[in-house]
Amino acid sequence: MSMNRRVLTDGETAVLTIIQEGYGAHNTVDKVLFSPADEAVMFVRLLNGMSVVMANLSDLAARRAAGTISSDDEMKITLRLKV
């Protein structure tokens, strides 16, 4: 992962918000990494520090925008959250 930083898109921010609501506010924007392809990814962690899922915020936001993830509830399922 590169150390390049950029502002998250609205879609990426929406995915991050769902992550924070489900897994905790400690999953902050400063924990987001950027791939060489400029994709925003993060290792989502529980409060105890255990990593539960790696989320590609860019891909999830694109899938939400395209309708292949049709709702916030479906996004939660994709992120292994209870609906």
C-alpha angles and dihedrals in degrees: 000000000000124000091232111130129202138163113274117247119245089257093050090048090052090054091048089051091055089049091051093047092050104034103022143276090269086082091086133176090254088066090062114107127199123226123219085260088057093250116152110232134168140184102234111218137194119232089265089060096253112143110234105175141355108231124199098207092189094053094043091049091049091049090049091049091048091049096241085117096044103187145012088257090056088048089053090052090049088052090049093249125142113253 
